[in-house]
């Protein structure tokens, strides 16, 4: 069996890399140090049509699959931008999936066309401070009123909230204790981020500072009926459609970051001369970097395996979770070894690897922890009893 990228996929990789080459290390350092959204990069990605790679053709998209989107995102993160480059456009690829599948024709036109064109930005309001990964325990509530809903509640780790025009919001419309199943009674909305009713407070964090993360406080936000996606009470199930693509994309983005860190380490090891010879001649340097390459390579193909299964409509939950797990660990390992290869200069911002190192911890934590992934595989693949 031939395992390789098609000509079209190779073209995606080549063209995205050419675009990303316009944005230097200095550009990403400036965005990071000044906590500035990479607007110029975002505009160029929109102008080239990449923001709509997975969106339907009728709204200006390319209607391509998760495999193609993964190749694109891998090119972005491996070209120097790391997770700042990925997170600036990531929500366009998986966030609107519920709209694509469950939205009306009018909603798709009204919401997706501006996203694809780069005229609007969206943020994702699901996680809550008191619920964490236990999404069924969210407390943000949308109460019925004339013509729509009044929403009150809190969200946390909402990325791009500082620059977003719209919010994809999950809220309870029926209390959990009144539902036959905990996954019932939640409704999904896509609506204007009305900052007179919503406070978006930036969270200071370790890395990926070019793309903001926020605590969101919602106080009396009115959402009209026409901004509800699908049926009331079915929002949790609509979100499930996007979980596997999200894990795959986060995984392959991590691989791109890890490969960039590894290449920087290899270049430094060839150029850095100590005791009359390049440090890359020493097996103490060679072997850790070669091992990192092996892990990155294997995780990369696991990501593409999961993406291919998804695009063919096959079950891929275990593969998508495993891909994210392996990719996150491989990327963190590669970034760590890159810093160590640089020695003291690995701690300096000039060489960029400290930025990649700080970002490399992110996919190990989000959007789902390693522990929950392992519990899922133990239960669903190994048929072990549920542990939580």
N, C-alpha and C positions, 0 to 999 in steps of 0.2 A: 504494500500500500504506500503510495506516494504521499508524503506529508510536506507540503510546501504552500506558499502563498500563490494565489493566482496572479496573472498579469495585472488585473484591475486592482487587486489588493496591494501589489507592489507599487502601483501608481499612486494609490492613496498614501502609502508610507513616504514615497519620494516627494510628493507635492506638499504634504504637511511639513515634512522636514525642511523643505525649501522656504516655506512661509515662516516657520519658527526660527530659522537662521537669521531673520531680520532683527531678532531680539537677543541682544547680547547678555553676557553675565552681568554687565553693569546695569542693564535695564532691570533685570530681576532682582539685583541687589537693591536698587533704588526703590522698587515696589515693596520689597520686604522691609527695608529699614524705615521707610516712611509710611508703612501700613496703607499703601495706595493700591486700589484695584487696578489691574492691568488693562485699562480702557483701550489703549492702542492695539494691543494684542487681540482683545475681544473683538474690536471693530474689523480687524483684518480677517479673523476667522469667520466672522459673519459675512463679510464681503465675498469671501471665497466659497461660501455656501456650506461650510463645515458644521455650522450649528444645527443644521437640519438633516444630518446624515441618516438618522433613523426615523425622521418624520415622513408622513405620507406626501406623495407628489402633489396632491391637490392643495396643500398649504405651503408649497415651495420647497419641500424636502426632497431627499434622494431615495427614500424608502429602502435603504439598505439595512443589513442585519447587525446584530450585536458583534459578530465577528469583525465586520468592517469598521464599526465604531471602536472596537478594541484596538485594532491596528492603528487607527487615527490617534487615539489617546496615548498609546504606547509611544508613538512618534513625538507627541507633545512633551511628555515627561522625560523622554530620553534626550531631548534637544536642549536641556539646560534649565527649563522652566520648572521642573519638578511638580510638586502638588499645587503650587500657585497657578501654573498653566492648566493643570487638569481641573482644579476646582472652580476656576473661572467659568468653565463651559460645561462642567460635568452634569449639572441638573438638566440641561437641554436634552441629554441623551436618554435618561431613565425617568426623570421626574414627571414629564407629561404623559407617560405611557398610559396612565388611567384615562386621560382625556382622549387619547387616540382610540382606545378600546371601547370606552363607555360614554364618551361625550357625544352630544348631538352634532349634526353637520354645522349648525350655526355656531356652536361652542368651539369646534375645531377651527373654523375660519377666524372667529373673533380672538381666540387665545393663541393658537399655534403660529399663525402667520407672523405676528409681531415678534415672537420668540425666534423663529427661524431667521427673520431678517435682521435680528439684533437690535430691534427698536425698543424692546422691553426686556427686562430681566425678571427672573422669578426666584423666590426662595422657598424652602421646604419646611413646613411647620408640623412636625410629628412628635419628636422626642420632648418629654417633659421632665422637670427636675425631680419629681417625686415618683415617676414611673420608670424612667430609664428604658431598658430594653423590653420591659413588660408593657408593651403598647396597649394591651387590653385594659390597663389600669389608669389610662389617661383621665384627667378630670376636666380639661377644657370642655365647656358645655355650650352647645348651640340651642337656644330656646326658641320655639316657634313663636312668630309674631306675624302681623299682617304683611303679606308679600315677601316673607323671608324668615330670617333668623337673627337673633341677637346673641353674640358670642362673648363669653368672658373666660379668661384662663391664662395659662402661662406655657411658653415653649422655651426650649433651651438648645444650644448648639445649632441654631438656625444660620446657615452659611449664606452669605451675600445679602443679608437683611439690610445692610446699610445702603446698598445701591439698588435694591429690588423695587420693581413697580407692582408686582403681584405676589401673592402667597398661596401655595398649595397647602391647605390646612385640613388636618384631621381633628374632628371634635365629636364628642358624644352628643347624641340627640335623644338617647334613652339611657338612664342610669344603669350601670353594670349589674346592680342587684335586681333589676327588673327584667333582665334578659335571660332567655333560656340557656344561651351560651355566652361566655365572656367576649367572644369575637363579634357578637352582634351589637347593634345599637350605636355604631360609629358611622359618621357620615363625612364624605370628602367634598371639599369646596376648593374652588380656584377663584380668587377675588382680588380686588384692589387692596393694596397695603395702605390703608387709610391711617396716616401717622397722627391724626388727631385723636384716634381711638386706640392706636397701637404704639407702645413705646418699644423701640429697638435699641438695646443697650449692648455695646460691644464688649466682648470678653477678651481680656488680655491673655495671650497664650504663648506657648513655646515657639511655634513655628508656623509656616504658611500664613504669614501676617499680611500678605498682599490680598488675601481673600478673608474677609471678616467672618467671625462667628459671634453669635449673639444670644442674649437672653431676651425673650419677647414677652411683653406684658399686654394682654388684650383686655380692654375695658369698654364694653358696650358696643362692639363692632357690629354694624348691620351688614348682613350678607343677603342679597336678593335671591329669590328662588332660582333665577336663571344662572346663578353662579354655583349651583350644586351640581356635582358630577354624579350621574346615574341616580339610583334609588336611595332614599333615605335609609340609613341603618346598614348599608352594604359597603361602607368605605374601607373597612379593614381588608375585606376580600379583594377590593379593587387594588389596594396597595401591594398585595401579594404578587400580582402580575409583574411588578417591577423589581422584586427582591433579588431574583437570580441574576438579571442583567446588571444590577448594581454591584453585586459581589464580584462578578466577572470583570467589570470595568475597573473597579477599585484594585483588583488583583493585577491586571495587566498594566495599569498605571504605575503600581508599585514596582513592577519589573522594569519599566522604563527608567524610573528614578534610580533603581539599583544598578542598571547597566551604565547609566551616565556616571554614577559615582565610581564604578569599577574602571571605566575607561580613563577617568581622571587619575585614578590611582596608578594604573599601568603606565600612563604617560609620565607621571612624576617619577615613578620607579626607574624609568629609562633615562630620565634627564638628571636625576639627583646623583651626584658623585660623592662618595665618602670613602676614605682610605684608598683613593686612587681607582675606584671602580663604581659603576652604576649600582645602586642598591638593588635594582631588579635582577642582578646576577645572583643574588643570594636566595637560596631556597626558602629561607625563613620569610622572605617577602613573596617569592613566586607561589609557593604552595597555598597560602591562605587566599590569594587572589584567584588562583586556578580553581580552588574549591568553590569560591563564591560564584564563578562563572558556571560551574556545573549545576549548582542549585538554582540559579537564575534561569538557565536554559530549560531545565526540567519543569520549573513552575510556569514558564512562558507557554510551553506546549500544553500544559494542563489547563491554562486559561483558554487557549484556542480550542481545545477539546470540548470544554464546557460551553463555549460560545457556539460551536458548531452544532452541538446537541440542541441548544435552545433554538437556534435558527431553523432547525429541521423539525421543531415541534416535539422533540423527545424529552422525557424526564431528565432533568439535569441538576436537581437540588444538591445531591451529594458532590457532584463534580464542581459545581459553582462554589460551594462552600470550601471544598478542598483547595480549589484554585486560589481563592482569596487567602486562605490560611498559609499555604506554601509560599505564595508570592510575597506576602507581607514579611514573613520570616526571612526569606531569601534577600529581599531588598534591605531590610534592617541589617542583616549580616554583612552585605556588600558595602553599605554605607559606613558601618563601623570599621570594617577592614580598610576602607579607603582613608578614613581619618587616621587610623593607626599607621598606615603606610606613609602618610605625609608627616608623621611625627609632630613636632611642635607646630609646623605650618598648617597641619590639619585643624588646629584650633583657631587659625586666623581666617577672617572672612574673605581675604583676598583669593583664596583657593576654592571657595564655594562649597567644599565638601562638608563643612560644618553646617551649612544651610540644609544640604541634602540629608545629613545625619539627623537633624532636628525634625525634618519632615518625615523621615522614614519610620518613626514610631507611630505615626498617625494610622496607617492601615492595619497595624496590629491591634488597635483599639476600636476603630470604627470601620464600617457601620454596624458591625457585630463583633463581639469579643471572640477570642480564640477558644475560650471555654465553652461558649454556646455552640460554636461550630463543632467541636469535638463531641459534645453531648448529642447534637443532631445526628452526626455520623454514627455514633455508637448505637443510637436508638433505631435510626432508619436503615442503616446498612448492615450493622452487626446484630440487629434484632435483640438488643439488650433492653432491660426495663428502663422506663423513663425515670430520670434522676431528679427532676425538679417539677 
